[in-house]
Amino acid sequence: RVGGEEFLVLCPGQGIEEAAALAERLRVALSASEVEVGEGSVRVTASFGVATRTDDVPDAEALLKAADEASYRAKQGGRDRVERQG
């Protein structure tokens, strides 16, 4: 847990395509679930920001920043989606 409702998933040895595919599988699984609340239920959604180390993203701090920026783009783009760095 990074903070608030933000979580971090590390995927060592995976490139951006594999990490984005994992994020999409997680997003779909969450979207398919409902949580019982009182006498009703709510659908769960999530926005994902995916980033990988590159020349422009050389360390952990830059990697977290790139993922955070991608996550904000996902939220601004309509939520319940996956966005990649850049």
N, CA, C and O atoms as a GROMACS GRO file, in nm:
protein
  344
    1ARG      N    1   0.086  -0.117   0.000
    1ARG     CA    2   0.000   0.000   0.000
    1ARG      C    3   0.090   0.123   0.000
    1ARG      O    4   0.174   0.140   0.089
    2VAL      N    5   0.072   0.207  -0.099
    2VAL     CA    6   0.152   0.327  -0.112
    2VAL      C    7   0.090   0.440  -0.030
    2VAL      O    8   0.161   0.520   0.030
    3GLY      N    9  -0.041   0.446  -0.029
    3GLY     CA   10  -0.111   0.548   0.047
    3GLY      C   11  -0.255   0.558   0.000
    3GLY      O   12  -0.286   0.527  -0.115
    4GLY      N   13  -0.341   0.601   0.091
    4GLY     CA   14  -0.482   0.615   0.053
    4GLY      C   15  -0.535   0.488  -0.009
    4GLY      O   16  -0.533   0.382   0.052
    5GLU      N   17  -0.582   0.501  -0.131
    5GLU     CA   18  -0.633   0.385  -0.205
    5GLU      C   19  -0.536   0.346  -0.317
    5GLU      O   20  -0.578   0.292  -0.419
    6GLU      N   21  -0.408   0.372  -0.296
    6GLU     CA   22  -0.308   0.341  -0.398
    6GLU      C   23  -0.223   0.222  -0.354
    6GLU      O   24  -0.175   0.216  -0.240
    7PHE      N   25  -0.205   0.129  -0.447
    7PHE     CA   26  -0.126   0.009  -0.422
    7PHE      C   27  -0.020  -0.004  -0.530
    7PHE      O   28  -0.037   0.046  -0.641
    8LEU      N   29   0.088  -0.070  -0.497
    8LEU     CA   30   0.200  -0.088  -0.587
    8LEU      C   31   0.220  -0.237  -0.612
    8LEU      O   32   0.222  -0.316  -0.518
    9VAL      N   33   0.236  -0.273  -0.738
    9VAL     CA   34   0.266  -0.411  -0.776
    9VAL      C   35   0.398  -0.409  -0.852
    9VAL      O   36   0.408  -0.345  -0.957
   10LEU      N   37   0.498  -0.478  -0.801
   10LEU     CA   38   0.627  -0.487  -0.869
   10LEU      C   39   0.630  -0.613  -0.954
   10LEU      O   40   0.586  -0.719  -0.910
   11CYS      N   41   0.683  -0.601  -1.074
   11CYS     CA   42   0.690  -0.714  -1.167
   11CYS      C   43   0.834  -0.727  -1.219
   11CYS      O   44   0.860  -0.696  -1.335
   12PRO      N   45   0.927  -0.772  -1.134
   12PRO     CA   46   1.066  -0.782  -1.177
   12PRO      C   47   1.082  -0.874  -1.298
   12PRO      O   48   1.022  -0.982  -1.304
   13GLY      N   49   1.163  -0.830  -1.391
   13GLY     CA   50   1.190  -0.913  -1.508
   13GLY      C   51   1.085  -0.905  -1.617
   13GLY      O   52   1.099  -0.971  -1.720
   14GLN      N   53   0.981  -0.826  -1.596
   14GLN     CA   54   0.877  -0.814  -1.698
   14GLN      C   55   0.888  -0.678  -1.765
   14GLN      O   56   0.922  -0.578  -1.701
   15GLY      N   57   0.860  -0.676  -1.893
   15GLY     CA   58   0.860  -0.551  -1.968
   15GLY      C   59   0.725  -0.482  -1.954
   15GLY      O   60   0.636  -0.530  -1.884
   16ILE      N   61   0.713  -0.369  -2.020
   16ILE     CA   62   0.591  -0.288  -2.011
   16ILE      C   63   0.469  -0.363  -2.064
   16ILE      O   64   0.360  -0.349  -2.009
   17GLU      N   65   0.487  -0.442  -2.169
   17GLU     CA   66   0.373  -0.516  -2.227
   17GLU      C   67   0.318  -0.619  -2.128
   17GLU      O   68   0.197  -0.630  -2.108
   18GLU      N   69   0.408  -0.695  -2.066
   18GLU     CA   70   0.365  -0.797  -1.970
   18GLU      C   71   0.302  -0.732  -1.847
   18GLU      O   72   0.201  -0.781  -1.796
   19ALA      N   73   0.360  -0.624  -1.800
   19ALA     CA   74   0.306  -0.555  -1.682
   19ALA      C   75   0.169  -0.495  -1.713
   19ALA      O   76   0.078  -0.501  -1.631
   20ALA      N   77   0.154  -0.437  -1.831
   20ALA     CA   78   0.024  -0.381  -1.871
   20ALA      C   79  -0.080  -0.490  -1.885
   20ALA      O   80  -0.197  -0.470  -1.850
   21ALA      N   81  -0.040  -0.606  -1.937
   21ALA     CA   82  -0.134  -0.719  -1.949
   21ALA      C   83  -0.178  -0.767  -1.811
   21ALA      O   84  -0.296  -0.798  -1.792
   22LEU      N   85  -0.086  -0.773  -1.716
   22LEU     CA   86  -0.122  -0.811  -1.579
   22LEU      C   87  -0.219  -0.708  -1.520
   22LEU      O   88  -0.319  -0.746  -1.459
   23ALA      N   89  -0.190  -0.580  -1.538
   23ALA     CA   90  -0.278  -0.475  -1.487
   23ALA      C   91  -0.417  -0.488  -1.548
   23ALA      O   92  -0.517  -0.470  -1.478
   24GLU      N   93  -0.426  -0.519  -1.676
   24GLU     CA   94  -0.556  -0.535  -1.741
   24GLU      C   95  -0.630  -0.655  -1.684
   24GLU      O   96  -0.751  -0.648  -1.663
   25ARG      N   97  -0.561  -0.765  -1.660
   25ARG     CA   98  -0.627  -0.882  -1.599
   25ARG      C   99  -0.680  -0.848  -1.460
   25ARG      O  100  -0.791  -0.887  -1.424
   26LEU      N  101  -0.601  -0.776  -1.383
   26LEU     CA  102  -0.646  -0.735  -1.249
   26LEU      C  103  -0.766  -0.641  -1.260
   26LEU      O  104  -0.862  -0.654  -1.182
   27ARG      N  105  -0.763  -0.548  -1.353
   27ARG     CA  106  -0.873  -0.454  -1.371
   27ARG      C  107  -1.002  -0.527  -1.406
   27ARG      O  108  -1.108  -0.497  -1.350
   28VAL      N  109  -0.994  -0.621  -1.499
   28VAL     CA  110  -1.112  -0.697  -1.540
   28VAL      C  111  -1.166  -0.779  -1.423
   28VAL      O  112  -1.287  -0.784  -1.402
   29ALA      N  113  -1.078  -0.844  -1.348
   29ALA     CA  114  -1.122  -0.925  -1.233
   29ALA      C  115  -1.193  -0.838  -1.129
   29ALA      O  116  -1.296  -0.877  -1.075
   30LEU      N  117  -1.137  -0.721  -1.101
   30LEU     CA  118  -1.201  -0.632  -1.005
   30LEU      C  119  -1.336  -0.582  -1.057
   30LEU      O  120  -1.432  -0.577  -0.981
   31SER      N  121  -1.342  -0.547  -1.184
   31SER     CA  122  -1.467  -0.496  -1.243
   31SER      C  123  -1.578  -0.601  -1.242
   31SER      O  124  -1.696  -0.567  -1.241
   32ALA      N  125  -1.539  -0.727  -1.244
   32ALA     CA  126  -1.638  -0.835  -1.245
   32ALA      C  127  -1.691  -0.867  -1.106
   32ALA      O  128  -1.784  -0.945  -1.091
   33SER      N  129  -1.632  -0.806  -1.004
   33SER     CA  130  -1.675  -0.837  -0.867
   33SER      C  131  -1.765  -0.728  -0.812
   33SER      O  132  -1.759  -0.612  -0.852
   34GLU      N  133  -1.849  -0.770  -0.718
   34GLU     CA  134  -1.934  -0.676  -0.646
   34GLU      C  135  -1.914  -0.699  -0.497
   34GLU      O  136  -1.888  -0.811  -0.453
   35VAL      N  137  -1.924  -0.592  -0.421
   35VAL     CA  138  -1.906  -0.599  -0.276
   35VAL      C  139  -2.041  -0.570  -0.212
   35VAL      O  140  -2.106  -0.470  -0.242
   36GLU      N  141  -2.082  -0.659  -0.124
   36GLU     CA  142  -2.208  -0.640  -0.052
   36GLU      C  143  -2.193  -0.526   0.048
   36GLU      O  144  -2.101  -0.525   0.129
   37VAL      N  145  -2.285  -0.431   0.041
   37VAL     CA  146  -2.285  -0.318   0.132
   37VAL      C  147  -2.427  -0.300   0.182
   37VAL      O  148  -2.517  -0.262   0.106
   38GLY      N  149  -2.448  -0.326   0.311
   38GLY     CA  150  -2.583  -0.316   0.364
   38GLY      C  151  -2.675  -0.411   0.292
   38GLY      O  152  -2.651  -0.532   0.286
   39GLU      N  153  -2.782  -0.355   0.235
   39GLU     CA  154  -2.879  -0.439   0.163
   39GLU      C  155  -2.856  -0.436   0.013
   39GLU      O  156  -2.937  -0.489  -0.063
   40GLY      N  157  -2.748  -0.375  -0.031
   40GLY     CA  158  -2.717  -0.368  -0.173
   40GLY      C  159  -2.575  -0.411  -0.199
   40GLY      O  160  -2.510  -0.474  -0.116
   41SER      N  161  -2.527  -0.375  -0.317
   41SER     CA  162  -2.389  -0.407  -0.353
   41SER      C  163  -2.334  -0.295  -0.441
   41SER      O  164  -2.410  -0.219  -0.502
   42VAL      N  165  -2.203  -0.287  -0.446
   42VAL     CA  166  -2.137  -0.190  -0.532
   42VAL      C  167  -2.036  -0.262  -0.619
   42VAL      O  168  -1.977  -0.363  -0.579
   43ARG      N  169  -2.017  -0.209  -0.739
   43ARG     CA  170  -1.918  -0.265  -0.831
   43ARG      C  171  -1.783  -0.200  -0.801
   43ARG      O  172  -1.775  -0.081  -0.773
   44VAL      N  173  -1.680  -0.280  -0.806
   44VAL     CA  174  -1.545  -0.234  -0.777
   44VAL      C  175  -1.475  -0.203  -0.909
   44VAL      O  176  -1.480  -0.282  -1.003
   45THR      N  177  -1.408  -0.087  -0.916
   45THR     CA  178  -1.328  -0.054  -1.033
   45THR      C  179  -1.191  -0.006  -0.987
   45THR      O  180  -1.171   0.028  -0.871
   46ALA      N  181  -1.098  -0.004  -1.080
   46ALA     CA  182  -0.963   0.042  -1.048
   46ALA      C  183  -0.899   0.105  -1.171
   46ALA      O  184  -0.923   0.063  -1.284
   47SER      N  185  -0.816   0.205  -1.146
   47SER     CA  186  -0.737   0.268  -1.251
   47SER      C  187  -0.591   0.231  -1.226
   47SER      O  188  -0.543   0.238  -1.113
   48PHE      N  189  -0.521   0.191  -1.331
   48PHE     CA  190  -0.383   0.145  -1.319
   48PHE      C  191  -0.289   0.232  -1.399
   48PHE      O  192  -0.320   0.271  -1.512
   49GLY      N  193  -0.174   0.262  -1.340
   49GLY     CA  194  -0.066   0.328  -1.410
   49GLY      C  195   0.052   0.231  -1.415
   49GLY      O  196   0.097   0.182  -1.312
   50VAL      N  197   0.101   0.205  -1.534
   50VAL     CA  198   0.208   0.107  -1.554
   50VAL      C  199   0.332   0.179  -1.606
   50VAL      O  200   0.325   0.259  -1.700
   51ALA      N  201   0.446   0.150  -1.545
   51ALA     CA  202   0.572   0.212  -1.587
   51ALA      C  203   0.685   0.109  -1.578
   51ALA      O  204   0.676   0.010  -1.506
   52THR      N  205   0.790   0.136  -1.653
   52THR     CA  206   0.909   0.051  -1.650
   52THR      C  207   1.033   0.139  -1.653
   52THR      O  208   1.028   0.255  -1.694
   53ARG      N  209   1.144   0.082  -1.610
   53ARG     CA  210   1.269   0.158  -1.611
   53ARG      C  211   1.317   0.177  -1.754
   53ARG      O  212   1.316   0.084  -1.834
   54THR      N  213   1.359   0.298  -1.783
   54THR     CA  214   1.415   0.334  -1.914
   54THR      C  215   1.528   0.434  -1.887
   54THR      O  216   1.560   0.462  -1.772
   55ASP      N  217   1.588   0.486  -1.992
   55ASP     CA  218   1.690   0.590  -1.975
   55ASP      C  219   1.630   0.713  -1.907
   55ASP      O  220   1.698   0.780  -1.829
   56ASP      N  221   1.503   0.742  -1.936
   56ASP     CA  222   1.436   0.857  -1.875
   56ASP      C  223   1.383   0.826  -1.736
   56ASP      O  224   1.348   0.917  -1.661
   57VAL      N  225   1.376   0.698  -1.701
   57VAL     CA  226   1.324   0.654  -1.571
   57VAL      C  227   1.431   0.563  -1.509
   57VAL      O  228   1.416   0.441  -1.506
   58PRO      N  229   1.540   0.623  -1.458
   58PRO     CA  230   1.657   0.545  -1.419
   58PRO      C  231   1.655   0.483  -1.280
   58PRO      O  232   1.735   0.393  -1.252
   59ASP      N  233   1.565   0.529  -1.192
   59ASP     CA  234   1.569   0.478  -1.055
   59ASP      C  235   1.428   0.459  -0.999
   59ASP      O  236   1.329   0.490  -1.065
   60ALA      N  237   1.422   0.407  -0.877
   60ALA     CA  238   1.292   0.375  -0.815
   60ALA      C  239   1.204   0.499  -0.799
   60ALA      O  240   1.083   0.492  -0.820
   61GLU      N  241   1.264   0.610  -0.762
   61GLU     CA  242   1.184   0.733  -0.743
   61GLU      C  243   1.121   0.778  -0.874
   61GLU      O  244   1.003   0.814  -0.878
   62ALA      N  245   1.198   0.776  -0.982
   62ALA     CA  246   1.146   0.814  -1.113
   62ALA      C  247   1.043   0.713  -1.163
   62ALA      O  248   0.946   0.750  -1.229
   63LEU      N  249   1.064   0.586  -1.130
   63LEU     CA  250   0.970   0.481  -1.171
   63LEU      C  251   0.835   0.501  -1.103
   63LEU      O  252   0.731   0.492  -1.167
   64LEU      N  253   0.836   0.528  -0.974
   64LEU     CA  254   0.713   0.552  -0.900
   64LEU      C  255   0.642   0.676  -0.954
   64LEU      O  256   0.520   0.678  -0.967
   65LYS      N  257   0.718   0.780  -0.986
   65LYS     CA  258   0.660   0.903  -1.042
   65LYS      C  259   0.595   0.875  -1.178
   65LYS      O  260   0.485   0.924  -1.204
   66ALA      N  261   0.660   0.797  -1.263
   66ALA     CA  262   0.606   0.765  -1.395
   66ALA      C  263   0.477   0.684  -1.382
   66ALA      O  264   0.381   0.707  -1.455
   67ALA      N  265   0.476   0.588  -1.290
   67ALA     CA  266   0.355   0.508  -1.268
   67ALA      C  267   0.242   0.594  -1.213
   67ALA      O  268   0.126   0.578  -1.252
   68ASP      N  269   0.275   0.684  -1.122
   68ASP     CA  270   0.175   0.774  -1.063
   68ASP      C  271   0.114   0.865  -1.170
   68ASP      O  272  -0.007   0.885  -1.172
   69GLU      N  273   0.197   0.919  -1.257
   69GLU     CA  274   0.147   1.004  -1.365
   69GLU      C  275   0.056   0.925  -1.459
   69GLU      O  276  -0.047   0.977  -1.503
   70ALA      N  277   0.093   0.801  -1.491
   70ALA     CA  278   0.009   0.717  -1.576
   70ALA      C  279  -0.124   0.686  -1.507
   70ALA      O  280  -0.228   0.682  -1.572
   71SER      N  281  -0.120   0.664  -1.376
   71SER     CA  282  -0.242   0.638  -1.300
   71SER      C  283  -0.337   0.759  -1.305
   71SER      O  284  -0.457   0.742  -1.322
   72TYR      N  285  -0.283   0.877  -1.290
   72TYR     CA  286  -0.366   0.998  -1.298
   72TYR      C  287  -0.427   1.014  -1.437
   72TYR      O  288  -0.541   1.059  -1.449
   73ARG      N  289  -0.352   0.979  -1.541
   73ARG     CA  290  -0.408   0.984  -1.677
   73ARG      C  291  -0.523   0.885  -1.690
   73ARG      O  292  -0.623   0.915  -1.756
   74ALA      N  293  -0.509   0.768  -1.629
   74ALA     CA  294  -0.616   0.669  -1.633
   74ALA      C  295  -0.742   0.724  -1.565
   74ALA      O  296  -0.853   0.706  -1.615
   75LYS      N  297  -0.724   0.789  -1.453
   75LYS     CA  298  -0.839   0.847  -1.381
   75LYS      C  299  -0.902   0.960  -1.462
   75LYS      O  300  -1.024   0.969  -1.472
   76GLN      N  301  -0.819   1.046  -1.520
   76GLN     CA  302  -0.870   1.158  -1.599
   76GLN      C  303  -0.936   1.110  -1.728
   76GLN      O  304  -1.024   1.177  -1.782
   77GLY      N  305  -0.892   0.994  -1.778
   77GLY     CA  306  -0.946   0.940  -1.902
   77GLY      C  307  -1.076   0.866  -1.887
   77GLY      O  308  -1.129   0.813  -1.985
   78GLY      N  309  -1.130   0.860  -1.768
   78GLY     CA  310  -1.259   0.796  -1.748
   78GLY      C  311  -1.260   0.688  -1.642
   78GLY      O  312  -1.364   0.626  -1.619
   79ARG      N  313  -1.149   0.665  -1.577
   79ARG     CA  314  -1.137   0.566  -1.471
   79ARG      C  315  -1.159   0.424  -1.523
   79ARG      O  316  -1.199   0.404  -1.638
   80ASP      N  317  -1.131   0.326  -1.437
   80ASP     CA  318  -1.146   0.184  -1.470
   80ASP      C  319  -1.073   0.151  -1.600
   80ASP      O  320  -1.129   0.093  -1.693
   81ARG      N  321  -0.944   0.190  -1.604
   81ARG     CA  322  -0.865   0.166  -1.724
   81ARG      C  323  -0.717   0.154  -1.688
   81ARG      O  324  -0.677   0.181  -1.574
   82VAL      N  325  -0.637   0.112  -1.784
   82VAL     CA  326  -0.492   0.097  -1.767
   82VAL      C  327  -0.424   0.197  -1.859
   82VAL      O  328  -0.455   0.204  -1.978
   83GLU      N  329  -0.331   0.272  -1.804
   83GLU     CA  330  -0.250   0.365  -1.885
   83GLU      C  331  -0.103   0.332  -1.862
   83GLU      O  332  -0.064   0.294  -1.752
   84ARG      N  333  -0.023   0.347  -1.965
   84ARG     CA  334   0.121   0.324  -1.958
   84ARG      C  335   0.196   0.455  -1.949
   84ARG      O  336   0.143   0.561  -1.986
   85GLN      N  337   0.318   0.449  -1.900
   85GLN     CA  338   0.401   0.569  -1.892
   85GLN      C  339   0.418   0.633  -2.028
   85GLN      O  340   0.404   0.568  -2.132
   86GLY      N  341   0.448   0.763  -2.024
   86GLY     CA  342   0.484   0.833  -2.147
   86GLY      C  343   0.372   0.891  -2.214
   86GLY      O  344   0.388   0.953  -2.320
   0.00000   0.00000   0.00000
